[in-house]
Amino acid sequence: MSGLFITLEGGEGAGKTTIANAVIDKLSTLGIETLYTREPGGIKIAEKIREVILDRDHTEMDCRTEALLYAAARRQHLVEKVKPAMDEGRIVLCDRFVDSSIVYQGYARGIGMDEVREINQFAIEGFMPDLTIFFDIKPEIGLARIAANDSREVNRLDLEGLAFHELVYEGYKKQAKMNPERIVSVDATKSVEALTDEVCALILSKLNK
């Protein structure tokens, strides 16, 4: 029995983690257990790569190095955690996946969306999410949320200027338009309760199919 792989995407401060936790709690009340994980990270090796990528002192990192590190972390996370859970028939909810690299490094960094997609094809071997939920929120709102949240991890990407995050937003919109059969956009400015209900409904719909 194969499980379900669902990814959450969006710019900084989109609220993915908050909603993911709320969604997991709500699905649990329905008797649906969900494995939550994140990228880069989720396992020991990938978490160590995450530290290197997001370290605020690593501002000199080349954009292609960054893209390759993300792909390496993604590969290990996929084979060590995601696929085994899928083989057990579990629902896996993942905060970020390949779309993040295509948007952040491919579009916003200017490497090229196709080029980054090709790098990641080597890593994922064609394995793609059953459903991707894009948290649509203007970058200035997301960054304002980060600034107001003292408990949130501030990483190297948060140090980028508004222009970079606007490119990220543009990239996500393009990616969603190019993949309408997989990527569903939700209004991330909604209340936590409303957004949780909407994301749960999308997951349950995909599960029932």
GIFENGI-V718767 format. One record per residue. N is the residue number from 0. RES is the residue in three letters. PHI is phi in degrees with one decimal (none if undefined). PSI is psi in radians with two decimals (NA if undefined). D_LAST is the distance of its C-alpha to the last C-alpha in Angstrom with 2 decimals. Layout:
n->N res->RES phi->PHI psi->PSI d_last->D_LAST
n->N res->RES phi->PHI psi->PSI d_last->D_LAST
This chain:
n->0 res->MET phi->none psi->2.26 d_last->14.23
n->1 res->SER phi->-95.2 psi->2.50 d_last->12.98
n->2 res->GLY phi->-85.5 psi->-2.76 d_last->12.20
n->3 res->LEU phi->-128.0 psi->2.29 d_last->10.80
n->4 res->PHE phi->-113.0 psi->2.00 d_last->13.46
n->5 res->ILE phi->-122.0 psi->2.29 d_last->13.84
n->6 res->THR phi->-117.1 psi->2.61 d_last->17.21
n->7 res->LEU phi->-112.8 psi->2.26 d_last->19.42
n->8 res->GLU phi->-129.1 psi->2.75 d_last->22.06
n->9 res->GLY phi->158.3 psi->2.92 d_last->25.10
n->10 res->GLY phi->-73.6 psi->-3.11 d_last->28.87
n->11 res->GLU phi->-64.5 psi->2.38 d_last->31.28
n->12 res->GLY phi->76.7 psi->0.31 d_last->31.17
n->13 res->ALA phi->-74.7 psi->-0.31 d_last->27.75
n->14 res->GLY phi->92.2 psi->0.32 d_last->26.98
n->15 res->LYS phi->-59.9 psi->-0.78 d_last->24.07
n->16 res->THR phi->-65.4 psi->-0.77 d_last->25.55
n->17 res->THR phi->-59.3 psi->-0.82 d_last->26.31
n->18 res->ILE phi->-69.3 psi->-0.67 d_last->22.84
n->19 res->ALA phi->-58.3 psi->-0.80 d_last->21.25
n->20 res->ASN phi->-63.3 psi->-0.71 d_last->23.54
n->21 res->ALA phi->-67.3 psi->-0.68 d_last->22.83
n->22 res->VAL phi->-64.6 psi->-0.77 d_last->19.04
n->23 res->ILE phi->-60.0 psi->-0.75 d_last->19.55
n->24 res->ASP phi->-62.8 psi->-0.74 d_last->21.90
n->25 res->LYS phi->-68.8 psi->-0.74 d_last->19.68
n->26 res->LEU phi->-64.3 psi->-0.59 d_last->16.68
n->27 res->SER phi->-62.1 psi->-0.64 d_last->19.39
n->28 res->THR phi->-66.6 psi->-0.35 d_last->20.52
n->29 res->LEU phi->-93.6 psi->0.08 d_last->17.17
n->30 res->GLY phi->81.5 psi->0.30 d_last->17.69
n->31 res->ILE phi->-107.7 psi->1.90 d_last->15.32
n->32 res->GLU phi->-86.7 psi->2.30 d_last->17.60
n->33 res->THR phi->-124.3 psi->2.34 d_last->17.16
n->34 res->LEU phi->-89.3 psi->2.10 d_last->19.53
n->35 res->TYR phi->-102.3 psi->2.36 d_last->21.10
n->36 res->THR phi->-147.7 psi->3.11 d_last->23.21
n->37 res->ARG phi->-145.3 psi->2.83 d_last->24.94
n->38 res->GLU phi->-128.1 psi->2.56 d_last->26.52
n->39 res->PRO phi->-70.6 psi->2.50 d_last->29.21
n->40 res->GLY phi->138.6 psi->-2.64 d_last->29.59
n->41 res->GLY phi->89.5 psi->-0.44 d_last->27.63
n->42 res->ILE phi->-142.7 psi->2.92 d_last->29.99
n->43 res->LYS phi->-56.4 psi->-0.90 d_last->33.79
n->44 res->ILE phi->-63.7 psi->-0.80 d_last->34.37
n->45 res->ALA phi->-67.0 psi->-0.57 d_last->31.98
n->46 res->GLU phi->-66.6 psi->-0.62 d_last->33.48
n->47 res->LYS phi->-68.2 psi->-0.67 d_last->36.90
n->48 res->ILE phi->-66.0 psi->-0.65 d_last->35.87
n->49 res->ARG phi->-58.1 psi->-0.75 d_last->34.50
n->50 res->GLU phi->-59.3 psi->-0.71 d_last->37.97
n->51 res->VAL phi->-67.5 psi->-0.81 d_last->39.60
n->52 res->ILE phi->-63.8 psi->-0.80 d_last->37.35
n->53 res->LEU phi->-95.8 psi->0.01 d_last->37.49
n->54 res->ASP phi->-58.4 psi->2.19 d_last->41.09
n->55 res->ARG phi->-64.5 psi->-0.32 d_last->42.99
n->56 res->ASP phi->-84.0 psi->-0.13 d_last->46.02
n->57 res->HIS phi->-96.7 psi->0.80 d_last->44.32
n->58 res->THR phi->-69.5 psi->-0.29 d_last->44.76
n->59 res->GLU phi->-84.8 psi->0.01 d_last->46.27
n->60 res->MET phi->-60.0 psi->2.26 d_last->43.08
n->61 res->ASP phi->-69.6 psi->2.53 d_last->42.53
n->62 res->CYS phi->-64.6 psi->-0.57 d_last->39.25
n->63 res->ARG phi->-74.4 psi->-0.61 d_last->38.54
n->64 res->THR phi->-60.1 psi->-0.79 d_last->39.31
n->65 res->GLU phi->-57.4 psi->-0.83 d_last->36.84
n->66 res->ALA phi->-61.9 psi->-0.72 d_last->34.09
n->67 res->LEU phi->-69.2 psi->-0.64 d_last->34.90
n->68 res->LEU phi->-65.5 psi->-0.73 d_last->34.95
n->69 res->TYR phi->-60.2 psi->-0.76 d_last->31.48
n->70 res->ALA phi->-64.8 psi->-0.67 d_last->30.24
n->71 res->ALA phi->-65.1 psi->-0.79 d_last->32.13
n->72 res->ALA phi->-62.2 psi->-0.70 d_last->30.71
n->73 res->ARG phi->-63.1 psi->-0.76 d_last->27.16
n->74 res->ARG phi->-59.7 psi->-0.86 d_last->27.74
n->75 res->GLN phi->-65.0 psi->-0.72 d_last->29.13
n->76 res->HIS phi->-62.6 psi->-0.69 d_last->26.48
n->77 res->LEU phi->-65.1 psi->-0.86 d_last->23.72
n->78 res->VAL phi->-78.3 psi->-0.46 d_last->25.41
n->79 res->GLU phi->-91.6 psi->-0.53 d_last->26.81
n->80 res->LYS phi->-124.2 psi->-0.87 d_last->24.10
n->81 res->VAL phi->-69.2 psi->-0.95 d_last->20.66
n->82 res->LYS phi->-62.5 psi->-0.76 d_last->20.24
n->83 res->PRO phi->-59.3 psi->-0.68 d_last->21.74
n->84 res->ALA phi->-66.7 psi->-0.69 d_last->19.39
n->85 res->MET phi->-63.0 psi->-0.69 d_last->16.36
n->86 res->ASP phi->-64.0 psi->-0.44 d_last->18.08
n->87 res->GLU phi->-85.0 psi->-0.01 d_last->18.30
n->88 res->GLY phi->82.9 psi->0.34 d_last->14.54
n->89 res->ARG phi->-89.6 psi->2.73 d_last->15.10
n->90 res->ILE phi->-85.5 psi->2.21 d_last->13.57
n->91 res->VAL phi->-111.9 psi->2.14 d_last->16.19
n->92 res->LEU phi->-109.0 psi->2.00 d_last->17.12
n->93 res->CYS phi->-118.1 psi->2.20 d_last->19.83
n->94 res->ASP phi->-80.7 psi->1.75 d_last->22.44
n->95 res->ARG phi->82.7 psi->2.56 d_last->23.11
n->96 res->PHE phi->-155.8 psi->-2.54 d_last->22.47
n->97 res->VAL phi->-62.4 psi->-0.53 d_last->23.64
n->98 res->ASP phi->-59.3 psi->-0.60 d_last->23.38
n->99 res->SER phi->-60.2 psi->-0.78 d_last->26.14
n->100 res->SER phi->-66.2 psi->-0.74 d_last->28.47
n->101 res->ILE phi->-60.4 psi->-0.67 d_last->27.92
n->102 res->VAL phi->-81.7 psi->-0.92 d_last->28.74
n->103 res->TYR phi->-69.3 psi->-0.92 d_last->31.42
n->104 res->GLN phi->-86.2 psi->-0.73 d_last->33.29
n->105 res->GLY phi->-68.7 psi->-0.85 d_last->32.36
n->106 res->TYR phi->-93.8 psi->-0.99 d_last->32.80
n->107 res->ALA phi->-68.6 psi->-0.66 d_last->34.76
n->108 res->ARG phi->-82.6 psi->-0.27 d_last->37.02
n->109 res->GLY phi->84.6 psi->0.25 d_last->37.46
n->110 res->ILE phi->-69.5 psi->-0.61 d_last->36.75
n->111 res->GLY phi->120.0 psi->2.23 d_last->34.37
n->112 res->MET phi->-63.6 psi->-0.71 d_last->30.58
n->113 res->ASP phi->-66.5 psi->-0.68 d_last->30.56
n->114 res->GLU phi->-64.0 psi->-0.76 d_last->33.00
n->115 res->VAL phi->-71.4 psi->-0.61 d_last->31.03
n->116 res->ARG phi->-60.6 psi->-0.70 d_last->27.81
n->117 res->GLU phi->-67.0 psi->-0.74 d_last->29.88
n->118 res->ILE phi->-56.1 psi->-0.75 d_last->31.25
n->119 res->ASN phi->-77.6 psi->-0.42 d_last->27.83
n->120 res->GLN phi->-62.2 psi->-0.61 d_last->26.58
n->121 res->PHE phi->-62.6 psi->-0.66 d_last->29.29
n->122 res->ALA phi->-76.8 psi->-0.71 d_last->28.00
n->123 res->ILE phi->-100.0 psi->-0.21 d_last->24.24
n->124 res->GLU phi->52.1 psi->0.75 d_last->24.50
n->125 res->GLY phi->82.8 psi->-0.01 d_last->21.55
n->126 res->PHE phi->-75.4 psi->2.08 d_last->19.18
n->127 res->MET phi->-129.8 psi->2.77 d_last->17.16
n->128 res->PRO phi->-64.2 psi->2.65 d_last->14.68
n->129 res->ASP phi->-74.2 psi->-0.53 d_last->10.93
n->130 res->LEU phi->-152.5 psi->2.37 d_last->11.80
n->131 res->THR phi->-122.1 psi->2.23 d_last->15.39
n->132 res->ILE phi->-107.6 psi->2.05 d_last->16.73
n->133 res->PHE phi->-95.3 psi->2.09 d_last->20.25
n->134 res->PHE phi->-84.3 psi->1.75 d_last->22.67
n->135 res->ASP phi->-83.8 psi->1.96 d_last->24.88
n->136 res->ILE phi->-151.6 psi->2.40 d_last->28.41
n->137 res->LYS phi->-63.3 psi->2.45 d_last->31.83
n->138 res->PRO phi->-57.8 psi->-0.62 d_last->33.62
n->139 res->GLU phi->-64.9 psi->-0.55 d_last->36.65
n->140 res->ILE phi->-73.4 psi->-0.76 d_last->34.67
n->141 res->GLY phi->-61.9 psi->-0.76 d_last->32.91
n->142 res->LEU phi->-66.9 psi->-0.60 d_last->36.27
n->143 res->ALA phi->-65.1 psi->-0.65 d_last->37.92
n->144 res->ARG phi->-62.3 psi->-0.76 d_last->35.46
n->145 res->ILE phi->-61.7 psi->-0.77 d_last->36.41
n->146 res->ALA phi->-62.2 psi->-0.52 d_last->40.08
n->147 res->ALA phi->-88.1 psi->-0.12 d_last->39.79
n->148 res->ASN phi->-108.4 psi->1.73 d_last->38.04
n->149 res->ASP phi->-70.0 psi->-0.38 d_last->40.74
n->150 res->SER phi->-87.3 psi->-0.20 d_last->38.51
n->151 res->ARG phi->-77.1 psi->2.48 d_last->36.15
n->152 res->GLU phi->-62.0 psi->2.20 d_last->36.84
n->153 res->VAL phi->-99.6 psi->2.02 d_last->38.70
n->154 res->ASN phi->-115.3 psi->-3.08 d_last->38.15
n->155 res->ARG phi->-61.3 psi->-0.59 d_last->39.52
n->156 res->LEU phi->-68.9 psi->-0.51 d_last->36.92
n->157 res->ASP phi->-68.0 psi->-0.33 d_last->37.91
n->158 res->LEU phi->-81.1 psi->-0.19 d_last->41.41
n->159 res->GLU phi->-68.0 psi->2.64 d_last->40.41
n->160 res->GLY phi->-74.5 psi->2.98 d_last->41.64
n->161 res->LEU phi->-58.7 psi->-0.61 d_last->39.75
n->162 res->ALA phi->-59.1 psi->-0.71 d_last->39.92
n->163 res->PHE phi->-63.5 psi->-0.82 d_last->37.82
n->164 res->HIS phi->-68.2 psi->-0.48 d_last->35.10
n->165 res->GLU phi->-67.7 psi->-0.64 d_last->35.16
n->166 res->LEU phi->-66.0 psi->-0.69 d_last->34.49
n->167 res->VAL phi->-58.4 psi->-0.80 d_last->31.55
n->168 res->TYR phi->-61.9 psi->-0.79 d_last->30.14
n->169 res->GLU phi->-59.5 psi->-0.74 d_last->30.84
n->170 res->GLY phi->-62.2 psi->-0.74 d_last->29.19
n->171 res->TYR phi->-63.9 psi->-0.70 d_last->25.92
n->172 res->LYS phi->-63.3 psi->-0.71 d_last->25.97
n->173 res->LYS phi->-64.6 psi->-0.79 d_last->26.63
n->174 res->GLN phi->-62.3 psi->-0.71 d_last->23.92
n->175 res->ALA phi->-64.9 psi->-0.70 d_last->21.31
n->176 res->LYS phi->-66.2 psi->-0.59 d_last->22.72
n->177 res->MET phi->-77.8 psi->-0.33 d_last->22.60
n->178 res->ASN phi->-131.6 psi->1.00 d_last->18.92
n->179 res->PRO phi->-66.0 psi->-0.38 d_last->17.15
n->180 res->GLU phi->-75.7 psi->-0.32 d_last->13.90
n->181 res->ARG phi->-115.8 psi->-0.66 d_last->13.71
n->182 res->ILE phi->-98.5 psi->2.16 d_last->16.13
n->183 res->VAL phi->-114.2 psi->2.26 d_last->15.83
n->184 res->SER phi->-93.5 psi->2.43 d_last->19.24
n->185 res->VAL phi->-126.3 psi->2.61 d_last->20.17
n->186 res->ASP phi->-77.8 psi->1.84 d_last->23.73
n->187 res->ALA phi->-78.9 psi->0.04 d_last->25.15
n->188 res->THR phi->-90.3 psi->-0.08 d_last->28.24
n->189 res->LYS phi->-66.7 psi->2.91 d_last->26.53
n->190 res->SER phi->-65.3 psi->2.77 d_last->27.47
n->191 res->VAL phi->-57.9 psi->-0.74 d_last->25.93
n->192 res->GLU phi->-63.4 psi->-0.82 d_last->24.62
n->193 res->ALA phi->-66.2 psi->-0.71 d_last->23.03
n->194 res->LEU phi->-70.5 psi->-0.65 d_last->21.51
n->195 res->THR phi->-60.9 psi->-0.79 d_last->20.19
n->196 res->ASP phi->-62.0 psi->-0.73 d_last->18.48
n->197 res->GLU phi->-66.2 psi->-0.77 d_last->16.96
n->198 res->VAL phi->-67.1 psi->-0.70 d_last->15.72
n->199 res->CYS phi->-60.8 psi->-0.73 d_last->14.31
n->200 res->ALA phi->-62.6 psi->-0.70 d_last->12.43
n->201 res->LEU phi->-64.8 psi->-0.72 d_last->10.95
n->202 res->ILE phi->-67.3 psi->-0.77 d_last->10.04
n->203 res->LEU phi->-65.0 psi->-0.65 d_last->8.62
n->204 res->SER phi->-62.9 psi->-0.78 d_last->6.46
n->205 res->LYS phi->-66.7 psi->-0.67 d_last->5.24
n->206 res->LEU phi->-64.1 psi->-0.71 d_last->5.40
n->207 res->ASN phi->-69.0 psi->-0.42 d_last->3.78
n->208 res->LYS phi->-77.2 psi->NA d_last->0.00
